[in-house]
Amino acid sequence: MNSPRRRRLDAELVRRGLAASGEQARQLIDERAVTVNGAVAERAARAVLPGDALDVLRPPRFVGRGGEKLDGALTALGLEVRGRRCIDVGASTGGFTDCLLQRGAASVAAVDVGRAQLHERLLATPRVRNHAGVNVRHLQPGEVGGPADLVTVDLSFISLRVVMARLAALAAAGGDLLALVKPQFEAGRREAAAAKGVIRSPGVWRRTLTEVIAVAEAEGLAPQAVVLADPPGAEGNAEFFLHCTKPPAGDCAPPASALGGTVDAAVRAAASLGGLVV
């Protein structure tokens, strides 16, 4: 007699219709909102049996865990979304897009190099324009309706420095750009490989943030602040939101000391979560 087939918890949540996607399932597990036979589950990779009782304690607010990250950053920075035209670069399932919609965005152009990823609920929303299969390396503002009031960015496996010129062009004068800086993709390949993909060095966090900020300034953006992203990235990687404005010609960025203070504060916050000393 064959033993019942075990499945990963995140996959089983999707199979049973308790989560809309694997990303949403992992978000629920990260939020300790899933129980297995009455006990809170802590790992998405946990093996479960067909007869195990799975329960979701509360529905997720967004279609992807990125929505929680963006929501926290918008609140921390005091950025207004209501009535603004937005571009979401690296939309994937649509966590950022969903957050922007719930905060009252007039419209969101969801851009991603992948296809068939955006959540069906967002695809059915008139305020969303889906630009799947679009590589930001070659993206022109005219392809997404022109420069936007607010540009959000969540990219993986590429440095923001490589595409900063394209990102800057997507923001309208007087607009905002909010980019998720991922040190594991900003550090050199050898450095990231040595860390096995999880950067835990406050020195590397600070250096990569400084490098991205320098490129943003070179592309005509005015960096305003850095805040720690919460929840953290994959495998517990510390990630940071960089807020820039697109000033009219002649305007200048805030004093470096003020911006540097937010970098230091964000790095200290990340270090304290990991029990590190800065």
Helices and strands as residue ranges (DSSP letters): E 7-8, H 9-15, H 22-30, E 34-36, E 39-40, E 47-48, E 54-56, H 66-77, E 85-89, H 95-102, E 107-112, H 120-123, E 128-132, G 136-138, G 141-144, E 148-153, H 160-170, E 171-181, H 183-186, H 189-194, H 202-218, E 222-228, G 234-236, E 240-245, H 256-273
